[in-house]
Amino acid sequence: MSDEKKVNIHKGHREKVKKRYYETGLTSMPDHNILELLLFFGIPQKDTNPIAHELIDTFGSFSGVLEASKTDLQSVKGMTENAACLLSMMLPIYKRYVSDLHKKKRKFDTEKDMADYLRPLYLDTPYERIYVMCFDLHDRMIACRVLSDGDRGSSYLDCARLASIVLEVKAKKIVLSHNHPNGTLTPSPDDVKVTVMAREMLEYFNVQLKDHIIVTDKSFFSMAKSPSFTHVIYGGNQLTKID
């Protein structure tokens, strides 16, 4: 078969896949078809269906493909640098979208609002990471920054960076957040110590610690709203008590 006929076949197939997306959206499309559609824009004039299947086989799932690095994606047979770059951008783009969506609101009425904002930030983070959300006197968020990274079971408080961020953005209130990749919601003794350390340090800058929120992929835990942990946020004598 001539190269021209091959191009015409692929073009016809691509138009059918695009038409299916235009008519029904992504909900009715299997995972490999969605990847195939994305690959159209990174691999011109080539059948991307086998590559889509190979990607899922290699990384185990649709989500595994989107969580893979550009280097790992590019190692799959048939992938181009542009295609690998495109797929590796999907999660960061989604995170930026969610972040921008919540910035329009700027204020968070509940702890759930904050957890909903934070959860997408942890999508591709298999280790513990601490974020600091900074607010002005009127509870409007003015910044959200990565404070420090740990491992799968622990994280540490970078006091110097916390102080630097607070002073840079002129925060008056902050909320700490970190994820538990193992899915447990109960704060550990180290979580309590980190929170107390942050609260005591922030007092020197006249900055209020509003909360410390623990996030998992399905739920969240607010120390400020838990009777067993409110003393950790607002002060007290039993700083390391865990019920």
Rosetta blueprint (number, residue, H / E / L):
1 M L
2 S L
3 D H
4 E H
5 K H
6 K H
7 V H
8 N H
9 I H
10 H H
11 K H
12 G H
13 H H
14 R H
15 E H
16 K H
17 V H
18 K H
19 K H
20 R H
21 Y H
22 Y H
23 E H
24 T H
25 G L
26 L L
27 T L
28 S L
29 M L
30 P L
31 D H
32 H H
33 N H
34 I H
35 L H
36 E H
37 L H
38 L H
39 L H
40 F L
41 F L
42 G L
43 I L
44 P L
45 Q L
46 K L
47 D L
48 T L
49 N H
50 P H
51 I H
52 A H
53 H H
54 E H
55 L H
56 I H
57 D H
58 T H
59 F H
60 G L
61 S L
62 F H
63 S H
64 G H
65 V H
66 L H
67 E H
68 A L
69 S L
70 K H
71 T H
72 D H
73 L H
74 Q H
75 S L
76 V L
77 K L
78 G L
79 M L
80 T L
81 E H
82 N H
83 A H
84 A H
85 C H
86 L H
87 L H
88 S H
89 M L
90 M H
91 L H
92 P H
93 I H
94 Y H
95 K H
96 R H
97 Y H
98 V H
99 S H
100 D H
101 L H
102 H H
103 K H
104 K H
105 K H
106 R L
107 K E
108 F L
109 D L
110 T L
111 E H
112 K H
113 D H
114 M H
115 A H
116 D H
117 Y H
118 L H
119 R H
120 P H
121 L H
122 Y H
123 L L
124 D L
125 T L
126 P L
127 Y L
128 E L
129 R E
130 I E
131 Y E
132 V E
133 M E
134 C E
135 F E
136 D L
137 L L
138 H L
139 D L
140 R E
141 M E
142 I E
143 A E
144 C E
145 R E
146 V E
147 L E
148 S E
149 D E
150 G L
151 D L
152 R L
153 G L
154 S L
155 S L
156 Y L
157 L L
158 D L
159 C H
160 A H
161 R H
162 L H
163 A H
164 S H
165 I H
166 V H
167 L H
168 E H
169 V H
170 K L
171 A L
172 K L
173 K E
174 I E
175 V E
176 L E
177 S E
178 H E
179 N E
180 H L
181 P L
182 N L
183 G L
184 T L
185 L L
186 T L
187 P L
188 S L
189 P H
190 D H
191 D H
192 V H
193 K H
194 V H
195 T H
196 V H
197 M H
198 A H
199 R H
200 E H
201 M H
202 L H
203 E H
204 Y L
205 F L
206 N L
207 V L
208 Q E
209 L E
210 K E
211 D E
212 H E
213 I E
214 I E
215 V E
216 T L
217 D L
218 K L
219 S L
220 F E
221 F E
222 S E
223 M L
224 A L
225 K L
226 S L
227 P L
228 S L
229 F L
230 T H
231 H H
232 V H
233 I H
234 Y H
235 G L
236 G L
237 N L
238 Q L
239 L L
240 T L
241 K L
242 I L
243 D L
